[in-house]
Amino acid sequence: MARMTLDELRALRESKRQDLARRDVEGKDIQIIVGMGTCGIAAGAKLTFDALVDSIQKHGLENKVLVRQTGCMGLCYVEPTVEVAVPGMPVVIYGKMTQDVAEELVQKHLVEHALLNNHIFDRPAVDIVAKASNASLGGAEGSALRESPKGGK
Amino acid sequence: MHFEITDFIIDIVQNSCEAASKLVAVELHESAYYIDVLVRDDGKGMDDREIARSLDPFVTDRHKHPGRKVGLGLPFLKQAIDQSGGSFSLKSEKGKGTEVAFRFDRGQIDCPPLGDVSGLFLSILCLPGGQEMTIERTKTGLSYVLRKSELAEALGDLEHGSSLVLLKQYLRSQEEG
């Protein structure tokens, strides 16, 4: 493949835009956040990020999904971690999300709107939540799903 | 410990992106004998005491993660270099910025594998933060420069799935020459 120029990249974007109009409705997008701290990187978060992009393309979801990166979410023992926010579903932090599970995540959570068993690790650990009311959080080990915990990042 | 050289690079670049910098410059040069990396930012920088402490795995600034006692990015890199006979330098000035440069010796049996370079660039270009990033890449018979602002302008943004799919394609074509 010949090396692409920036102009070719622009042209490619234009042609894709005609196929599907990007929805610019703020708050309606699906958001996937990959933990890219030292712990995540060591566990292969870069490969997970890559696999998620591939998988989103495979399922034709590229106009609906934002993929972002953040630092450590405090769940270093189950890296790579991925936070998924689908409108209308609770925000979930998945752990042990290696590249081979990334495809399953997209299929189950994003397409079927079902949760992925054995990978749910809830919310950021207490030491990551800056002003957490520590007493009520009860640590990171609980895996019961709560509504939109959204810790500090 | 990180497995691939590209993993060490993401870690160091992430430090730069989180250091209130306006420009992060990354260089990755590959020859038959060496892999040379440079990561330079104009962020908050460190004084001499902080430089020394940054290489201690049991130290972190505690700003990002209050209550946490370890910071492993730079110590991991230093350890990998020490184990495989490369070189490492860390220069920093408070308020001016930081420069991390290192070399891996490919002839050394303990030299880690380089890893996926276009995947590395995809990841660091999409790290959060509004700063500009330049990437200079050379290897035998190949050289190219990437600018985050240009790519963001060409694609509209660097976070929509549609942009990432195209960016990935673009980066792969650069790397394949």
Chai-1 contact restraints between the chains, C-beta under 6 A:
chainA,res_idxA,chainB,res_idxB,connection_type,confidence,min_distance_angstrom,max_distance_angstrom,comment,restraint_id
A,M1,B,S173,contact,1.0,0.0,6.0,A-B,restraint_1
A,M1,B,E176,contact,1.0,0.0,6.0,A-B,restraint_2
A,R3,B,S173,contact,1.0,0.0,6.0,A-B,restraint_3
A,R3,B,Q174,contact,1.0,0.0,6.0,A-B,restraint_4
A,R3,B,G177,contact,1.0,0.0,6.0,A-B,restraint_5
A,M4,B,Y170,contact,1.0,0.0,6.0,A-B,restraint_6
A,M4,B,S173,contact,1.0,0.0,6.0,A-B,restraint_7
A,L6,B,E150,contact,1.0,0.0,6.0,A-B,restraint_8
A,L6,B,A154,contact,1.0,0.0,6.0,A-B,restraint_9
A,L9,B,A154,contact,1.0,0.0,6.0,A-B,restraint_10
A,L9,B,Y170,contact,1.0,0.0,6.0,A-B,restraint_11
A,R10,B,A154,contact,1.0,0.0,6.0,A-B,restraint_12
A,L12,B,L166,contact,1.0,0.0,6.0,A-B,restraint_13
A,R13,B,L155,contact,1.0,0.0,6.0,A-B,restraint_14
A,R13,B,L166,contact,1.0,0.0,6.0,A-B,restraint_15
A,T38,B,D11,contact,1.0,0.0,6.0,A-B,restraint_16
A,T38,B,L72,contact,1.0,0.0,6.0,A-B,restraint_17
A,T38,B,G73,contact,1.0,0.0,6.0,A-B,restraint_18
A,I41,B,D7,contact,1.0,0.0,6.0,A-B,restraint_19
A,I41,B,I10,contact,1.0,0.0,6.0,A-B,restraint_20
A,I41,B,D11,contact,1.0,0.0,6.0,A-B,restraint_21
A,A42,B,H2,contact,1.0,0.0,6.0,A-B,restraint_22
A,K46,B,G119,contact,1.0,0.0,6.0,A-B,restraint_23
A,K46,B,S123,contact,1.0,0.0,6.0,A-B,restraint_24
A,F49,B,S123,contact,1.0,0.0,6.0,A-B,restraint_25
A,D50,B,G119,contact,1.0,0.0,6.0,A-B,restraint_26
A,V53,B,L164,contact,1.0,0.0,6.0,A-B,restraint_27
A,V53,B,K168,contact,1.0,0.0,6.0,A-B,restraint_28
A,I56,B,G161,contact,1.0,0.0,6.0,A-B,restraint_29
A,Q57,B,V165,contact,1.0,0.0,6.0,A-B,restraint_30
A,E62,B,G161,contact,1.0,0.0,6.0,A-B,restraint_31
A,E62,B,S162,contact,1.0,0.0,6.0,A-B,restraint_32
A,E62,B,V165,contact,1.0,0.0,6.0,A-B,restraint_33
A,N63,B,S162,contact,1.0,0.0,6.0,A-B,restraint_34
A,V65,B,G161,contact,1.0,0.0,6.0,A-B,restraint_35
A,L66,B,E159,contact,1.0,0.0,6.0,A-B,restraint_36
A,L66,B,H160,contact,1.0,0.0,6.0,A-B,restraint_37
A,V67,B,L164,contact,1.0,0.0,6.0,A-B,restraint_38
A,R68,B,E159,contact,1.0,0.0,6.0,A-B,restraint_39
A,Q69,B,L127,contact,1.0,0.0,6.0,A-B,restraint_40
A,D127,B,G67,contact,1.0,0.0,6.0,A-B,restraint_41
A,D127,B,R68,contact,1.0,0.0,6.0,A-B,restraint_42
A,I128,B,H65,contact,1.0,0.0,6.0,A-B,restraint_43
A,A130,B,P66,contact,1.0,0.0,6.0,A-B,restraint_44
